[in-house]
Amino acid sequence: MYNFDEVINREGTNCTQWDYVQDRFGQSGLLPFTISDTDFALPKQVIQRLNERMSHPVFGYTRWNHKEFKNSIETWYQKRFNIKIEKDWIYYTPTVIYAISQLIKMKSNENDGVIIQTPAYDAFFNVIKENNRTVVQNDLIYKDGYYSIDFIYLEELLSKSNNKILLLCSPHNPTGRVWSVDELTTLIELCRKHDVYIISDEIHMDIVRKEYNHIPLFKKSTENIAIVTSGSKTFNFPGLLFAYVLIPDLEDGNIFLRYLKQRDGLSSPSIMGMEATITAYNECSEWVEELNNYIDENIKLVQEYLEKNLPDIKLVYPESTYLLWLDISGLNMTMDELQERLIKIGNVAIMDGKTYGGNGQLFLRYNIGCPKSKVLEGLNRLKLSIYKG
């Protein structure tokens, strides 16, 4: 058993979520439910391996292109998703967004369109714009508390010759959708029809509710597709800077590798990130199951609290992730007013959904990757913010 109830003080560690909450919310000392990392300790097996590596006094250049690393990914995908990943598909990247940026450069020209399903992870907007590409929004359909893909409009966008890439988030952040077999099949068929490259960000692939199954896009096709992901969201080590990209096309893989090694000088990875990934994938599947069970309990806690204490706020049931999408459209106040009250009255930081585009202005994104005691305290502060004064 793992103790996810343990409260770990992260203050004073240069932690983005806790120590620098003022940067985004304009006030320090707020209880944060913001950045998408968790407040959970790494699995003990990972901590042990990192401590063992720390005992060696030399931290020189490191090789990622070896069997130990690639075998761990192969094993993880086979055990967790029942899919065979070839070693030749696997490439290191320091972060998911770095890989997305390189793939955008490889598969499009300046001013070309990159389609995203909105509301969407806010870094998608930035990486597209900063590569001098055009953000093309395919707003998700929101009906009866459920999000779905607008395939009619998507095909219209895909049919435009200047839209060269579909940047997919699977599972989807921030709505929590796990795309179905039919949805993924349709996406792939439409992109193949219109010769559009798919970059699939699958970093939330392991944190999924029991009644749902994440489907890696390669289960349906490996043609004109790359998957970008990491163990960092699952096991909570984004600060170790280690991710990987799966590129089945050998020519594309060689181009990516040339960008990584020769143009950007990133051939040597983070030693600790690589060791954490290998150990987590080889030894910590039980930890992931317990993590998912704990997130399930946190979701139930939030559902019951909202129904009893904040009936005007509706939870969009998360099929995946530890990020809850809360519909505040039933409140008699604007998002700006609510944010002001959260900060000044509740002394709590909860993400404004406007950040994610689409209909996000009607939502809060609430991170429940933390002990139940913190989840409950945040809900109490949310209630206080709405009803006091």
N, C-alpha and C positions, 0 to 999 in steps of 0.2 A: 504493500500500500504506500502511496505517496501522499504527502501532506500539502494539499493545495490550499488549505485553510491558513497556512503559515503566513503571517504578515511580515514582510521583509522591508526594512527601511531603505529606500533607494535614494533618499536625499543625500546630497553631498558627493554623488558619484558622477557628476556632470551628465545626469540623465535628462534627456530631452523632455520626457513627459512630466517629470516632477520638478527638476531644477530650473527649467527654462519655460515654464508655463506662461510667464509674463510676456514672452516674445509674441505669442499669438493672441493672448487674452487681455493684455495690458495691465495685468495685476498679478503679483506674486502670491504664493501661499494658498492658491486654490487647490481643492481636491480634484485631481485630473482623471478624466476618462477619455483620453484624446488619442495620442499617437498609437498606431496599431502594433505595439509590442505588449507583452503581458507582465504582470508583477510576480510571476511564478519562477521559482528556482529551476535551473537546468536539471535534467535527470542526473541522479548520482553517478551513473556510469560515465556520463560525459564529463562531469566535474573531476572524477577520478582520473580519466585519461588526460585532461588538460593539466592537472597537477603533476602527473607523471612526466608530461612533456616539459613543463616548467622546470623540472628538476635537472634537465639537461641545459648546460650553461650557454649553448650556442644556438642562435636563431638566424641562420643564414638563408640564402635563397632556397626556395622549395619547389619541387616538381609536383604538378597535379596530374600529369598524363601518365598514370600507372594503373595497374590492375586493382590494387587495394581500394582506391577511390572509385573506380568505375564498377567494380564488383558490388560495392555497397549500394550503388544506385540501381544496378540490375536486380539485385536481391530485393530491394525495397519495392520496386515496381511489380516484380513477380508476385511477391507475397501479399502486397496490399491491393493491387489493381488487376492482378492476373494478366499482365501484359509483358511481352518480351521487349526489352530495350537493348539495342545493339551498342557495343562499346564504342564503335566508330561514330555514333551519334552524339557522344557526350563531350561537352566543352566547358571548361571553367569560365566563370565571369564573376567579378567582384560583387556585383549587385544585379538584381533583376532589371532595374531601370537602365543600367549600363548596357546590358545585352539588347534590350528593346531599342535603345538609341542606335546601336550599331546595325541592327536588323532594319531599322527604318532607313538608315543611310544606304544600306545594301539594296533594298527592294523598292526604292522610290527616288524621285528627284525633287529638288526644291520646288515648293509651292504645290506639290501633289497632295492629295487628300488622304488622311488616315482616319478611318471610321472607328468610332467608339460607341458603346451602348451606355447612355447616360440615364440616371446619375452614375458617375464613374470615379474611380480612384483618382484623386486630384493630381498625382504625379503624371498621369497620362497626358493631361492638358499641357503641362510644362515641357515634357520631353518632346512632344510633337511640335510645339511652337518654337522651342529653342533649336530645333533642327530645321527650321524654316519650312515646315510642312503645314498643311491646313487641317485644323481640327474639324471633323465632320461628325455631327452628333446624330445618332440614331436613337432617339428617345425611347426608352422602354415604355410599354403600356402598363399603366397602373390602374387596376380595377379590383374592387372588393378586397383590398388589402393584399394584392398579389401582383407581382411583376411578370411580364412576358415580353418576348421580342416582337417588335413590329416588322414582320418579314416582308410585308408589302412595300413599306417605305425602305427597308434595308435593300431589297433588290433594286429599287429605283436608284439608290445611292451607289450600289455596286456596279450598275450598268454605265455609270459615268466614267469615261476613260481616264480621267485624271485622279480618280480614287483608286490607289494602288494597294492599300493595305487595310485589313480588318484587324484591329488590336482588340482581342477578346480577353475578358477577365472571367476565368472559369476555375473554381466557383466565383461568383460575382461579389465584388466589394463595391458599394456598401449594402446592396439589397439582400445579400445572403443566398441568392438563388443558386441551386445546383442544376445546371442545364441538363435536360433529359436527352435520351438517345435520339428521339425524334428531332428535338431542337438542334442538336449538334449535327445530325445527318443533313438537315436542311441547310444549315449554315455552310457546311462543307460543299454541298452540291451547288449552292448559289455562288460561292466564291470560285469554284472550279469553272462554272459556266461563264463567269465574267473575268476570269484570270486575275483574281485578287489574292494576294498572299496573306496568310493568317499567321499572326503572332499571338500565341495563347499564353497568357500569364496565369499559371496554375499554382501560385505560391500558397493558396489556402486549401490545397487539395486534401490534406490529411484531417482537417478539422470539420467534420461533417456529422450531421445527426444520424442516428441509428437507422431511420427509415429511408435514408437516401444513400446513393452511391456516386462518388465522383467518377467520371468517365474521362480518362486522359484522351485528348483529341486523337492520338495515334491509334486508338482502338478502332476508329472509323476510317482513318486515312493517314498516310505519311507524305502525301504529295503536296508540295507548295505550302508546307506548314513548319513552324518551329515552336517548341514549347520552352518557356523560360520559367524556372522555379528555384526553390531553395528549401532547406530544412529550417531556415531561420525563423519563420513565422510559427511553425509547428513547435519547435523546441526552445524558442525564445533566445536566439543568439544573433540578432541582426548586427550587434556591435562587433562581431567577429568578421564581418565582411566576407561572406562566401556564398556564392550561388552557382547555378549551372544552367546551361542551355542545351537542348536536345535538337540537333539539326540532322535529319536523315540524308539530305542531299550533300554528297561529298564535296562538290564544287563550292556550294554555299558555306560548308563547314571550313574549307580551306581559306576562303575569303575572310570569314569571321576570325579565324585564328591569326591571319596576317594582320588584321586590324588590332587584335588584342596584343600580339607580341611585338610587332615591328612598328606600327604607327603609334600605339599608346604605351608601349613598354610595360605591359602588365602580365608578363609570362609567369612571374613568381607569385603564388597566391599567399594569403594569410595562413600561416602554419596552423594557428589555433582554429580558424574557421574550417579548414580541411579536416583536422583531427576530430572536431566536434561533429561534423557531418558524417564521417565514416562511422564513428562510434554510435551516434544516434540511430543511424539506419541499420546497423548490424545488431544492436543490443536493446533498443528502447521502444519496440513496438507496443509492449504492455503499458508503458508510460503514456503513450498516445491514447490508448483505450481509456485509461483512467482520466486523462485530461478531458476527453470528449464526454465522459460521464459527468465530470464536474461542471463543464460548460452547460450540459443539459440541465443540471440542477439549478445553475444560475439563471438560465432562461425561464425555468418554471417559477423561480422566485420573483423575477421581474414581471412575468405575466400575472401572477396572483396579486402582486402589489399594485399594479396599474388598475386591475379590475376593481380592487377594493378601495383604493385611495385616489387614483387619478384616471377615472373612467373616460375622460375626454382625450387621453393619449392612447393611441392604439399601437401595439407591437406588430410590425411586419414579421411574421414568423421566420426565423433564420434557418434555412436548410443547411447552412454551413457558416463558418467563421465564428469568432467570438465578438463580433461587432454587431450591435443591435441597431435596427433602423426604426426609429420611433416617430409615428405620424402624429404631429401636433396640430393638424388642420382644425381639430375640434375645439382648440383653445380660443378664447376670445382675446387674442393678443397677437401682435406681429412677432416675427422672429427676432427683430432688433430689440423689441421690448423684452421678450423672453430672455435673450442673452444678457441684457442689462440686469435683469432681476437675478439670473443665475449667478452672475459675477458679484453683484453688490449685496444681494440678500443671502443667497445660498452659499456663496463662497466656493463655487464648484465650476469646473470647466468641462463642458460637454460640446462636442463639435457641432457647428452650424452646418446643416446639410447643403446650404448654398454652395459650399466649397466644391461639391461634387457634380454640379450642373443638373440638367434635366429638371425634375420637379423637386429637387433637393431642398428648396427654400421652405418646404412644408415638413421637414424632418430634422431630428437630432440623430447623430450617430454616437451610440453609447457603448464604450468598451467594457465588456464584462470578463475580460481575461485577468481576473484578480480574485482575491478571497471574497467569500460571501459577505463578510463583515463590511468590506469596502463597497460592494454592490449595494447593500442595504443603506449604508450611510449616504451614498450618492442619491438614491431614490428619495430618502428623507429630505435631503437638501433640495432636490427638484420640487418636491411637494411644497416645502417652505417657500421657495422662490415664487411659486405660482399663487399661493393663497395668502401670503403675508402682505399686509398693507392694502 
